Structures are given as structure tokens and as C-alpha cells.
Amino acid sequence: MNVSIIIPTYNEKENIVILTNKLTEIFKNSGHDLKIIVVDDNSPDGTSSVVQKLDLFEQTIFLITRPEKLGLGSAYQAGYDWCKNNNSECIIQMDSDLSHPPEITMNLVDSIGEGYDVAIASRYVDKGGVSSWPIHRKIISFIANMLVRVFLGSKLHDNTTGYRAFNSDTIELLIKYDVKSNGFSYLIESIYLFHKKKLKIKEIPFIFQERSIGKTKLSSFEILRFLLSIFHLLIYGIKEKPN
């Protein structure tokens, strides 16, 4: 299977080396054709330059550079376009800070191979969990998931995880529809779309590891945008992009 992994980065020059090395090792004898797409928003720490010096650059590892920090959601969309143009069959998106254990990627690939439209690495199913989170992060995550389940009708346990896999038809859907948010709120907009389209979704347990290098990117502003996105979806829903 042609497997593409989208990894947005901003100031992740140390983590991206560790992560890409782990991913290439995991897939080395898997029988899958792996492509890693790093989407970098002009990181001041030189993440793009580090990626370009990796041994497998432009063989297994590819780089999309953008002029400034444009947000998580738009980074995913840039990766989706790349995957569509390169005939990817299974598309994974994951964080670059090692909070998403790369070993889970194979479980996600297997789920897509089983016929699921979407596979979600979930912190809130049996055997899932969170490591080393302060209490306020746990409360924010609990409330966010509750709001999505109550107001948007999702039946998923973990609606705010960014660790996900899709088949090519789902990528076509994500490109086709006018998902408004360029930031963290993109995660719930896409969940809303999956729910409305009645996609076949599987949740896979994983343990979220708090980053050990660098700083978290989730700001108070992103939390506010998340809340506003819920109300926007309630009122307006989500529509196809105009031709």
C-alpha cells in the first residue's frame, strides 16, 4: 500500500530527525511504500534545512515549505493536496513533537486496509491514555470532547486528537469541502464532516506522551477559536467549496 504520513512542523528541528528515523525503521520491511511529507511554516530554528539534510530526503522524505506560520489545519490541507497528486492510498497525519508514538502508525494502516474510511488514534478508549499531563490540560480536553459529542453529535471518544489515518476517498472529501479553520479547530470540523457523511471510523488506543523537547503550540486563542467553530458548525454546517 502507498502510505503517506503528513507531519506539520514549526520549530521542531530536533524532534523531526528522531521521528523520521523511527518511521523509516518501522516501515522498512513492512511491504508498504512509505512517503513522509513534512509541512514546515518557515521555522526560525531551521527545521526545513535539517529536513533537507536527511539521508532519505526526496526519496522517502519530502518537504513543503510555507512562508509563515499559517496554522495546523492549512498544513494538513497542503499535505492532502500532495497525497492526492501522488496517488496515496493511506494517509496518516501526526504531530512532530513525539507525543504521537510512531509505533501506532502500523495499526492505523492496518485499519485502513481492513476497509475503514478513517482510523483515529484515541486517548479515551480502553488501553488509551495520557502521560504527564497537568490537571488543567486534562480538564480542557475533557470539556472539548464533551462539547463535540453533545453539540455536534459525534459518537467518538476522542474528537480532538490529530493522530488520524484516512483512505484516498476521505482525502477527496476533505479537499472537496470548505473546512474554514486553518488552526486546531480543523480537527473538529473534519470530525463533523465525517459524522455527517456517515464514514466508517475505527478508534485505536494509544498513550499520548507530553513533549520533552520544545514548547506546546496550543494557545488560549486557539481554544477560543475551537469554541467559536462549534457554534459556527451548529448554525451553518459545512458546505462544498464553490467551483
Secondary structure as UniProt FT lines:
FT   STRAND          2..9
FT   HELIX           13..27
FT   TURN            28..29
FT   STRAND          33..40
FT   TURN            44..45
FT   HELIX           47..52
FT   TURN            55..56
FT   TURN            58..60
FT   STRAND          61..65
FT   HELIX           72..85
FT   TURN            86..87
FT   STRAND          90..93
FT   HELIX           102..104
FT   HELIX           105..113
FT   TURN            114..115
FT   STRAND          118..122
FT   TURN            126..127
FT   STRAND          129..131
FT   HELIX           135..152
FT   STRAND          164..167
FT   HELIX           168..176
FT   TURN            184..185
FT   HELIX           186..196
FT   TURN            197..198
FT   STRAND          201..205
FT   STRAND          207..209
FT   HELIX           220..236
//
